[in-house]
Amino acid sequence: MERILISGATIVNEGMVFQGSVLINDSRIEEIIPATTGDDTGSLQNVRVIDGRGQFLFPGIIDDQVHFRDPGLTRKGDLHTESRAAVAGGVTSFMDMPNTDPKATTLAILEDKYSLAAQKSLANYSFFLGATNDNLEEIIKADPEKICGVKVFLGASTGNMLVDDPLALENIFRNSPLLVAIHSEDEGIIRKNLAEFRERYGNDIPMWAHPLIRSAEACFSSTSRAIELAQRFGTRLHILHLSTARETELLRNDLPLREKRITSEVCVHHLWFDDSDYKTLGSRIKWNPAIKTKHDRESLFKGLLEDKIDIIATDHAPHLEEEKQRPYLDCPSGGPLIQHSLVIMLEFYHQNKIPVEKIVEKMCHAPAILYRIRQRGFIRKGYFADLVLVDPDSSWVVSKENLLYKCGWSPFEGQQFKSRVTHTFVNGNLVYQNNQFDEQFRGQRLGFDTFPTQYDPCK
Protein backbone atom coordinates (compact mmCIF):
# COMPACT_ATOMS: atom_id res chain seq x y z
CA MET A 1 0.00 0.00 0.00
CA GLU A 2 1.30 3.46 -0.90
CA ARG A 3 1.91 6.15 1.69
CA ILE A 4 -0.56 9.02 1.35
CA LEU A 5 -0.16 12.57 2.62
CA ILE A 6 -3.32 14.62 3.11
CA SER A 7 -1.75 18.06 2.96
CA GLY A 8 -2.79 21.44 4.32
CA ALA A 9 -6.28 20.52 5.54
CA THR A 10 -8.26 22.08 8.38
CA ILE A 11 -8.13 19.22 10.87
CA VAL A 12 -11.03 18.92 13.32
CA ASN A 13 -10.20 16.52 16.12
CA GLU A 14 -10.54 16.22 19.91
CA GLY A 15 -12.03 19.67 20.37
CA MET A 16 -9.43 21.45 18.24
CA VAL A 17 -9.46 23.01 14.77
CA PHE A 18 -6.03 23.54 13.21
CA GLN A 19 -4.21 23.55 9.89
CA GLY A 20 -2.04 20.56 9.20
CA SER A 21 -1.29 17.38 7.30
CA VAL A 22 -1.85 13.70 8.02
CA LEU A 23 0.47 10.96 6.75
CA ILE A 24 -1.09 7.55 6.12
CA ASN A 25 1.08 4.44 5.97
CA ASP A 26 -0.52 1.08 5.26
CA SER A 27 -3.84 1.11 7.17
CA ARG A 28 -2.73 3.48 9.91
CA ILE A 29 -2.07 7.13 10.67
CA GLU A 30 1.71 7.46 10.72
CA GLU A 31 2.00 11.14 11.59
CA ILE A 32 -0.06 14.25 12.28
CA ILE A 33 1.84 17.35 11.24
CA PRO A 34 0.44 20.70 12.42
CA ALA A 35 1.26 23.58 10.06
CA THR A 36 2.68 25.54 13.01
CA THR A 37 5.57 23.06 13.41
CA GLY A 38 7.10 24.29 10.17
CA ASP A 39 7.83 20.73 9.04
CA ASP A 40 8.55 20.52 5.34
CA THR A 41 6.11 17.85 4.17
CA GLY A 42 7.46 18.34 0.66
CA SER A 43 10.61 16.49 1.71
CA LEU A 44 8.73 13.23 2.24
CA GLN A 45 9.69 10.58 -0.31
CA ASN A 46 7.50 8.07 -2.14
CA VAL A 47 4.30 9.70 -0.98
CA ARG A 48 1.09 10.38 -2.87
CA VAL A 49 -0.09 13.86 -1.96
CA ILE A 50 -3.76 14.81 -1.73
CA ASP A 51 -4.33 18.55 -1.46
CA GLY A 52 -6.59 19.26 1.51
CA ARG A 53 -6.40 23.04 1.40
CA GLY A 54 -9.75 24.69 2.00
CA GLN A 55 -11.27 21.43 3.28
CA PHE A 56 -12.13 19.98 6.67
CA LEU A 57 -10.43 16.72 7.61
CA PHE A 58 -12.53 14.66 10.05
CA PRO A 59 -12.20 11.19 11.52
CA GLY A 60 -14.53 8.84 9.66
CA ILE A 61 -18.15 8.98 10.82
CA ILE A 62 -19.33 6.03 12.93
CA ASP A 63 -23.06 5.31 12.55
CA ASP A 64 -24.30 3.00 15.29
CA GLN A 65 -27.78 2.37 13.89
CA VAL A 66 -28.44 1.22 10.35
CA HIS A 67 -30.65 -1.32 8.61
CA PHE A 68 -28.81 -2.44 5.47
CA ARG A 69 -31.46 -5.19 4.87
CA ASP A 70 -28.95 -7.97 4.21
CA PRO A 71 -29.78 -10.87 4.20
CA GLY A 72 -33.30 -11.54 3.04
CA LEU A 73 -34.61 -8.03 2.36
CA THR A 74 -32.12 -7.05 -0.32
CA ARG A 75 -34.76 -5.67 -2.69
CA LYS A 76 -34.64 -2.61 -0.38
CA GLY A 77 -30.87 -2.40 0.12
CA ASP A 78 -27.86 -4.60 0.74
CA LEU A 79 -24.44 -4.47 2.35
CA HIS A 80 -22.77 -3.42 -0.90
CA THR A 81 -25.16 -0.70 -2.08
CA GLU A 82 -25.74 0.88 1.31
CA SER A 83 -22.05 0.81 2.31
CA ARG A 84 -21.29 2.63 -0.96
CA ALA A 85 -23.82 5.28 0.05
CA ALA A 86 -22.22 5.34 3.51
CA VAL A 87 -18.66 6.05 2.36
CA ALA A 88 -19.94 8.64 -0.12
CA GLY A 89 -21.40 10.38 2.93
CA GLY A 90 -18.19 10.10 4.97
CA VAL A 91 -19.35 7.14 7.09
CA THR A 92 -16.49 4.68 7.51
CA SER A 93 -18.01 2.34 10.14
CA PHE A 94 -21.55 1.18 10.83
CA MET A 95 -23.47 -1.09 13.20
CA ASP A 96 -26.34 -2.95 11.63
CA MET A 97 -29.58 -4.07 13.28
CA PRO A 98 -30.84 -7.66 13.60
CA ASN A 99 -34.32 -7.43 11.99
CA THR A 100 -33.28 -9.06 8.73
CA ASP A 101 -34.44 -12.37 7.27
CA PRO A 102 -33.54 -14.58 9.02
CA LYS A 103 -33.54 -12.49 12.18
CA ALA A 104 -30.07 -12.32 13.75
CA THR A 105 -31.11 -13.81 17.08
CA THR A 106 -28.46 -16.55 17.23
CA LEU A 107 -24.69 -16.26 17.13
CA ALA A 108 -24.55 -18.56 14.10
CA ILE A 109 -26.86 -16.32 12.06
CA LEU A 110 -24.89 -13.30 13.25
CA GLU A 111 -21.64 -14.82 11.98
CA ASP A 112 -23.29 -15.40 8.61
CA LYS A 113 -23.94 -11.64 8.44
CA TYR A 114 -20.29 -10.94 9.24
CA SER A 115 -19.27 -13.25 6.40
CA LEU A 116 -21.54 -11.37 4.00
CA ALA A 117 -20.07 -8.04 5.09
CA ALA A 118 -16.53 -9.27 4.57
CA GLN A 119 -17.45 -9.98 0.95
CA LYS A 120 -19.59 -6.93 0.22
CA SER A 121 -19.03 -3.93 2.51
CA LEU A 122 -16.81 -0.98 1.58
CA ALA A 123 -17.08 0.33 5.16
CA ASN A 124 -16.11 -1.23 8.50
CA TYR A 125 -18.92 -3.08 10.22
CA SER A 126 -20.41 -4.65 13.29
CA PHE A 127 -23.78 -6.29 13.89
CA PHE A 128 -26.17 -6.32 16.82
CA LEU A 129 -27.45 -9.59 18.20
CA GLY A 130 -31.24 -9.46 18.40
CA ALA A 131 -33.03 -10.19 21.67
CA THR A 132 -36.21 -12.23 21.90
CA ASN A 133 -38.32 -13.50 24.78
CA ASP A 134 -36.40 -16.79 24.76
CA ASN A 135 -32.81 -16.41 23.50
CA LEU A 136 -31.05 -15.43 26.74
CA GLU A 137 -28.53 -18.27 26.35
CA GLU A 138 -27.36 -16.86 23.02
CA ILE A 139 -26.97 -13.39 24.56
CA ILE A 140 -24.94 -14.73 27.49
CA LYS A 141 -22.56 -16.56 25.10
CA ALA A 142 -21.85 -13.42 23.05
CA ASP A 143 -18.26 -12.12 23.04
CA PRO A 144 -18.20 -8.38 23.89
CA GLU A 145 -14.87 -7.98 22.07
CA LYS A 146 -16.48 -9.06 18.78
CA ILE A 147 -20.10 -7.86 18.90
CA CYS A 148 -21.23 -4.26 19.41
CA GLY A 149 -24.34 -4.98 21.46
CA VAL A 150 -27.71 -6.66 21.87
CA LYS A 151 -30.75 -4.93 20.37
CA VAL A 152 -34.00 -5.02 22.32
CA PHE A 153 -37.24 -3.86 20.71
CA LEU A 154 -39.45 -2.56 23.51
CA GLY A 155 -41.88 -1.40 20.83
CA ALA A 156 -42.57 -3.53 17.77
CA SER A 157 -40.95 -2.12 14.66
CA THR A 158 -39.92 -3.57 11.31
CA GLY A 159 -39.30 -7.29 11.82
CA ASN A 160 -41.72 -8.07 14.68
CA MET A 161 -39.06 -8.72 17.36
CA LEU A 162 -40.94 -7.29 20.33
CA VAL A 163 -39.63 -8.35 23.75
CA ASP A 164 -42.76 -8.14 25.89
CA ASP A 165 -42.15 -10.75 28.61
CA PRO A 166 -41.22 -8.80 31.79
CA LEU A 167 -39.15 -11.69 33.18
CA ALA A 168 -37.26 -12.12 29.90
CA LEU A 169 -36.55 -8.39 29.84
CA GLU A 170 -35.25 -8.40 33.40
CA ASN A 171 -32.99 -11.37 32.63
CA ILE A 172 -31.53 -9.60 29.59
CA PHE A 173 -30.81 -6.44 31.61
CA ARG A 174 -29.36 -8.48 34.46
CA ASN A 175 -27.19 -10.90 32.48
CA SER A 176 -26.17 -9.39 29.14
CA PRO A 177 -22.38 -9.17 28.72
CA LEU A 178 -23.04 -6.72 25.88
CA LEU A 179 -24.28 -3.17 25.80
CA VAL A 180 -28.10 -3.24 25.63
CA ALA A 181 -29.45 -0.93 22.90
CA ILE A 182 -33.20 -0.35 22.91
CA HIS A 183 -35.95 0.77 20.58
CA SER A 184 -38.05 2.45 23.24
CA GLU A 185 -41.81 2.76 22.74
CA ASP A 186 -44.61 1.40 24.91
CA GLU A 187 -46.53 -1.06 22.76
CA GLY A 188 -49.64 -0.98 24.96
CA ILE A 189 -50.01 2.79 24.57
CA ILE A 190 -49.42 2.56 20.82
CA ARG A 191 -52.10 -0.11 20.39
CA LYS A 192 -54.59 1.93 22.39
CA ASN A 193 -53.91 5.04 20.31
CA LEU A 194 -54.12 3.08 17.06
CA ALA A 195 -57.48 1.61 18.04
CA GLU A 196 -58.85 5.11 18.67
CA PHE A 197 -57.71 6.39 15.26
CA ARG A 198 -59.07 3.30 13.51
CA GLU A 199 -62.40 3.89 15.16
CA ARG A 200 -62.35 7.48 13.89
CA TYR A 201 -60.88 6.98 10.39
CA GLY A 202 -61.26 3.26 9.63
CA ASN A 203 -58.42 2.13 7.37
CA ASP A 204 -57.88 5.65 5.99
CA ILE A 205 -55.75 7.04 8.84
CA PRO A 206 -53.99 10.27 7.81
CA MET A 207 -50.19 10.31 7.90
CA TRP A 208 -50.13 13.29 10.29
CA ALA A 209 -51.61 11.00 12.95
CA HIS A 210 -48.38 9.00 13.17
CA PRO A 211 -46.83 11.01 16.06
CA LEU A 212 -50.15 10.88 17.90
CA ILE A 213 -50.35 7.10 17.57
CA ARG A 214 -46.68 6.46 18.34
CA SER A 215 -46.92 9.23 20.88
CA ALA A 216 -44.54 11.10 23.15
CA GLU A 217 -46.26 9.35 26.07
CA ALA A 218 -45.38 5.95 24.57
CA CYS A 219 -41.73 6.95 24.28
CA PHE A 220 -41.45 8.47 27.76
CA SER A 221 -43.18 5.53 29.44
CA SER A 222 -40.91 2.97 27.81
CA THR A 223 -37.69 4.93 28.32
CA SER A 224 -38.49 5.57 31.99
CA ARG A 225 -39.03 1.85 32.53
CA ALA A 226 -35.81 0.91 30.72
CA ILE A 227 -33.77 3.38 32.77
CA GLU A 228 -35.25 1.98 35.97
CA LEU A 229 -34.25 -1.55 34.92
CA ALA A 230 -30.75 -0.43 33.96
CA GLN A 231 -30.28 1.33 37.28
CA ARG A 232 -31.52 -1.72 39.17
CA PHE A 233 -29.17 -4.16 37.40
CA GLY A 234 -26.22 -1.91 36.51
CA THR A 235 -26.80 -2.46 32.78
CA ARG A 236 -24.91 -0.59 30.08
CA LEU A 237 -28.02 0.83 28.43
CA HIS A 238 -28.07 2.81 25.18
CA ILE A 239 -31.35 4.45 24.18
CA LEU A 240 -31.60 4.65 20.41
CA HIS A 241 -33.26 7.42 18.38
CA LEU A 242 -34.68 9.72 21.07
CA SER A 243 -37.63 11.67 19.72
CA THR A 244 -39.14 13.67 22.61
CA ALA A 245 -38.27 16.57 24.89
CA ARG A 246 -39.43 14.67 27.99
CA GLU A 247 -36.96 11.84 27.43
CA THR A 248 -34.03 14.25 27.56
CA GLU A 249 -35.10 15.18 31.10
CA LEU A 250 -34.30 11.63 32.19
CA LEU A 251 -30.65 11.86 31.12
CA ARG A 252 -27.48 13.08 32.83
CA ASN A 253 -24.67 15.30 31.60
CA ASP A 254 -22.56 15.46 34.77
CA LEU A 255 -20.31 12.49 33.98
CA PRO A 256 -17.63 11.85 31.37
CA LEU A 257 -19.04 9.67 28.61
CA ARG A 258 -16.76 6.75 29.45
CA GLU A 259 -18.27 6.67 32.96
CA LYS A 260 -21.89 6.75 31.87
CA ARG A 261 -23.86 3.51 32.19
CA ILE A 262 -26.94 5.01 30.52
CA THR A 263 -26.42 6.77 27.18
CA SER A 264 -28.52 7.98 24.29
CA GLU A 265 -28.53 9.09 20.68
CA VAL A 266 -30.51 11.33 18.38
CA CYS A 267 -30.98 10.73 14.66
CA VAL A 268 -30.59 13.41 12.03
CA HIS A 269 -34.22 13.25 10.92
CA HIS A 270 -35.44 14.08 14.43
CA LEU A 271 -33.17 17.15 14.38
CA TRP A 272 -34.25 18.30 10.90
CA PHE A 273 -37.99 17.62 10.58
CA ASP A 274 -41.01 18.23 12.79
CA ASP A 275 -44.69 17.31 12.56
CA SER A 276 -45.49 20.26 10.27
CA ASP A 277 -43.51 18.45 7.54
CA TYR A 278 -46.06 15.61 7.29
CA LYS A 279 -48.19 17.98 5.18
CA THR A 280 -45.64 18.03 2.35
CA LEU A 281 -43.61 14.85 2.86
CA GLY A 282 -46.17 12.45 4.32
CA SER A 283 -44.96 8.87 4.43
CA ARG A 284 -41.45 9.87 3.35
CA ILE A 285 -40.81 10.96 6.94
CA LYS A 286 -42.72 8.12 8.59
CA TRP A 287 -40.23 6.66 11.07
CA ASN A 288 -40.52 4.76 14.34
CA PRO A 289 -40.25 6.53 16.73
CA ALA A 290 -42.25 9.20 14.97
CA ILE A 291 -41.03 12.69 14.13
CA LYS A 292 -42.84 14.89 16.63
CA THR A 293 -43.30 18.59 17.41
CA LYS A 294 -41.10 21.62 16.84
CA HIS A 295 -40.67 21.80 20.63
CA ASP A 296 -39.41 18.21 20.67
CA ARG A 297 -37.00 18.90 17.81
CA GLU A 298 -35.60 22.00 19.50
CA SER A 299 -35.28 20.21 22.86
CA LEU A 300 -33.40 17.32 21.23
CA PHE A 301 -30.96 19.79 19.71
CA LYS A 302 -30.54 21.48 23.09
CA GLY A 303 -29.97 18.10 24.76
CA LEU A 304 -27.33 17.29 22.17
CA LEU A 305 -25.44 20.54 22.75
CA GLU A 306 -25.67 20.08 26.54
CA ASP A 307 -24.32 16.50 26.35
CA LYS A 308 -27.45 14.86 27.71
CA ILE A 309 -27.58 13.17 24.30
CA ASP A 310 -24.32 11.45 23.47
CA ILE A 311 -24.19 10.60 19.77
CA ILE A 312 -25.76 11.36 16.38
CA ALA A 313 -26.85 8.49 14.12
CA THR A 314 -29.23 7.87 11.21
CA ASP A 315 -31.43 4.78 11.70
CA HIS A 316 -30.90 4.39 7.94
CA ALA A 317 -33.79 2.09 6.97
CA PRO A 318 -34.58 1.93 3.23
CA HIS A 319 -37.90 0.77 1.83
CA LEU A 320 -38.99 0.69 -1.79
CA GLU A 321 -40.70 3.84 -3.02
CA GLU A 322 -43.82 1.86 -3.92
CA GLU A 323 -43.99 0.56 -0.34
CA LYS A 324 -43.82 4.10 1.04
CA GLN A 325 -46.73 5.13 -1.19
CA ARG A 326 -49.14 2.75 0.50
CA PRO A 327 -51.90 3.87 2.93
CA TYR A 328 -50.89 4.50 6.53
CA LEU A 329 -51.61 1.03 7.93
CA ASP A 330 -49.68 -0.72 5.15
CA CYS A 331 -46.86 1.81 4.80
CA PRO A 332 -43.59 0.69 6.45
CA SER A 333 -41.71 3.08 8.71
CA GLY A 334 -38.15 4.10 7.89
CA GLY A 335 -36.16 5.80 5.19
CA PRO A 336 -32.67 6.17 3.70
CA LEU A 337 -30.31 8.71 5.29
CA ILE A 338 -26.70 7.57 5.54
CA GLN A 339 -25.41 9.31 2.39
CA HIS A 340 -26.53 12.67 3.78
CA SER A 341 -26.08 12.58 7.57
CA LEU A 342 -22.79 14.48 7.68
CA VAL A 343 -23.85 17.21 5.25
CA ILE A 344 -27.12 17.58 7.17
CA MET A 345 -25.17 18.29 10.36
CA LEU A 346 -22.81 20.62 8.50
CA GLU A 347 -25.85 22.56 7.31
CA PHE A 348 -26.60 23.23 10.99
CA TYR A 349 -22.96 24.33 11.35
CA HIS A 350 -23.43 26.82 8.51
CA GLN A 351 -26.54 28.09 10.32
CA ASN A 352 -24.42 28.66 13.47
CA LYS A 353 -26.48 26.12 15.41
CA ILE A 354 -23.60 23.76 16.28
CA PRO A 355 -19.79 24.06 16.25
CA VAL A 356 -17.94 21.81 13.84
CA GLU A 357 -15.97 20.39 16.80
CA LYS A 358 -19.24 19.25 18.39
CA ILE A 359 -20.30 17.50 15.16
CA VAL A 360 -17.04 15.53 15.16
CA GLU A 361 -17.42 14.76 18.85
CA LYS A 362 -20.95 13.38 18.45
CA MET A 363 -20.46 11.53 15.13
CA CYS A 364 -16.89 10.23 15.54
CA HIS A 365 -15.36 10.41 19.03
CA ALA A 366 -18.44 9.65 21.13
CA PRO A 367 -19.52 6.48 19.27
CA ALA A 368 -15.95 5.17 19.62
CA ILE A 369 -15.92 5.91 23.36
CA LEU A 370 -19.45 4.69 24.03
CA TYR A 371 -18.98 1.36 22.24
CA ARG A 372 -15.28 1.09 23.22
CA ILE A 373 -14.25 0.65 19.58
CA ARG A 374 -10.58 -0.16 19.17
CA GLN A 375 -8.39 2.51 17.58
CA ARG A 376 -11.02 4.31 15.55
CA GLY A 377 -13.02 7.51 15.82
CA PHE A 378 -10.05 9.86 16.27
CA ILE A 379 -7.19 11.30 14.24
CA ARG A 380 -4.39 9.82 16.35
CA LYS A 381 -0.98 8.43 15.51
CA GLY A 382 -1.22 4.62 15.24
CA TYR A 383 -5.02 4.60 14.84
CA PHE A 384 -6.72 3.20 11.76
CA ALA A 385 -6.77 5.78 8.97
CA ASP A 386 -10.54 6.19 8.72
CA LEU A 387 -10.76 9.76 7.45
CA VAL A 388 -13.03 12.05 5.47
CA LEU A 389 -12.31 15.26 3.58
CA VAL A 390 -15.20 17.70 3.24
CA ASP A 391 -15.40 20.83 1.13
CA PRO A 392 -17.53 23.19 3.27
CA ASP A 393 -18.22 25.54 0.35
CA SER A 394 -19.28 23.32 -2.54
CA SER A 395 -23.05 23.55 -2.85
CA TRP A 396 -25.07 20.79 -4.48
CA VAL A 397 -28.68 19.65 -4.69
CA VAL A 398 -29.95 16.17 -3.82
CA SER A 399 -31.60 14.51 -6.82
CA LYS A 400 -32.45 11.02 -7.96
CA GLU A 401 -29.44 11.18 -10.28
CA ASN A 402 -26.95 11.48 -7.39
CA LEU A 403 -28.65 9.13 -4.92
CA LEU A 404 -26.74 5.92 -4.16
CA TYR A 405 -29.41 4.14 -2.11
CA LYS A 406 -30.71 0.97 -3.73
CA CYS A 407 -34.27 2.11 -3.01
CA GLY A 408 -33.69 5.16 -5.23
CA TRP A 409 -35.39 7.90 -3.19
CA SER A 410 -34.73 10.29 -0.33
CA PRO A 411 -36.81 12.67 1.81
CA PHE A 412 -34.10 15.24 0.98
CA GLU A 413 -34.66 15.30 -2.79
CA GLY A 414 -34.51 18.92 -3.92
CA GLN A 415 -32.60 20.02 -0.80
CA GLN A 416 -29.48 22.12 -1.39
CA PHE A 417 -26.51 21.45 0.89
CA LYS A 418 -23.54 23.78 1.22
CA SER A 419 -20.97 21.08 2.02
CA ARG A 420 -19.76 18.12 -0.02
CA VAL A 421 -17.80 14.99 0.92
CA THR A 422 -14.86 14.73 -1.50
CA HIS A 423 -12.66 11.91 -0.17
CA THR A 424 -13.26 8.99 2.20
CA PHE A 425 -10.49 6.72 3.49
CA VAL A 426 -11.29 3.37 5.11
CA ASN A 427 -8.34 1.64 6.79
CA GLY A 428 -6.00 3.88 4.81
CA ASN A 429 -7.60 3.04 1.46
CA LEU A 430 -9.04 5.85 -0.63
CA VAL A 431 -12.38 4.18 -1.36
CA TYR A 432 -14.26 7.30 -2.48
CA GLN A 433 -13.03 10.36 -4.36
CA ASN A 434 -15.22 12.95 -6.07
CA ASN A 435 -18.11 10.62 -6.95
CA GLN A 436 -15.82 7.72 -7.90
CA PHE A 437 -15.32 4.49 -5.95
CA ASP A 438 -12.35 2.15 -5.68
CA GLU A 439 -14.18 -1.11 -5.03
CA GLN A 440 -11.15 -3.37 -4.77
CA PHE A 441 -11.15 -2.73 -1.00
CA ARG A 442 -13.41 -4.05 1.74
CA GLY A 443 -13.97 -2.82 5.28
CA GLN A 444 -12.99 -4.66 8.44
CA ARG A 445 -14.89 -6.12 11.36
CA LEU A 446 -14.85 -3.70 14.28
CA GLY A 447 -13.18 -4.78 17.50
CA PHE A 448 -14.16 -3.64 20.99
CA ASP A 449 -12.47 -3.24 24.34
CA THR A 450 -14.16 -4.76 27.37
CA PHE A 451 -13.29 -1.76 29.56
CA PRO A 452 -13.54 1.96 28.81
CA THR A 453 -10.42 3.70 27.56
CA GLN A 454 -8.66 6.01 29.99
CA TYR A 455 -8.82 9.16 27.89
CA ASP A 456 -12.14 10.81 27.21
CA PRO A 457 -11.86 14.05 25.22
CA CYS A 458 -15.62 14.61 25.35
CA LYS A 459 -15.38 16.01 28.90
LINNOR-V611887 format. One record per helix or strand. SS is the DSSP state (2 for helix, 1 for strand). FROM is the first residue (numbers start at 0). TO is the last residue. If there is no record, write none. Layout:
[[SS;FROM;TO] [SS;FROM;TO]]
//
This chain:
[[1;2;12] [1;15;24] [1;27;33] [2;34;36] [2;40;42] [1;46;50] [1;54;58] [1;60;66] [2;78;87] [1;90;95] [2;106;119] [1;123;126] [1;128;129] [2;135;140] [1;149;152] [1;161;161] [2;165;174] [1;179;182] [2;186;200] [2;206;212] [2;215;232] [1;236;238] [2;244;247] [2;256;258] [1;261;266] [2;267;271] [2;274;284] [2;293;304] [1;310;312] [1;315;316] [2;320;323] [2;327;329] [2;340;349] [2;355;370] [1;372;372] [1;383;383] [1;386;390] [1;395;396] [2;399;401] [1;415;416] [1;419;425] [1;428;432] [1;435;436] [1;444;444] [1;447;447]]
//
